[in-house]
Amino acid sequence: MAKTLKKSDNSTGQGLLWLFGVILVIQGFGSAITEAGWDTSFGVAGLLRAAHVPEWGTLLVGFAGVALLAAAARRHRAKR
């Protein structure tokens, strides 16, 4: 039974890595593209502008998402 719970916990953690990675990639890079192309901000970019973070801050959010996705992919391959 302990193995079942542990496997479930690992699966949940793996799913959260994928989920947060995708969210951060979309919000970070999507916000940067929208802000550059249409001079408007949404989501993360809007919050970062309100906090007086430079424009490249949204790219950092996108790269954080890429790092989470890379970690999730590495864990997925290690399971196999």
Buried (B, 14 or more C-beta within 10 A) or exposed (E): EEEEEEEEEEEEEBEEBBEBBBBBBBBBBBBBEBBEEEEEBEBBBBBBBEEEBEBEBBBBBBBBBBEBBEBBEEBEEEEE
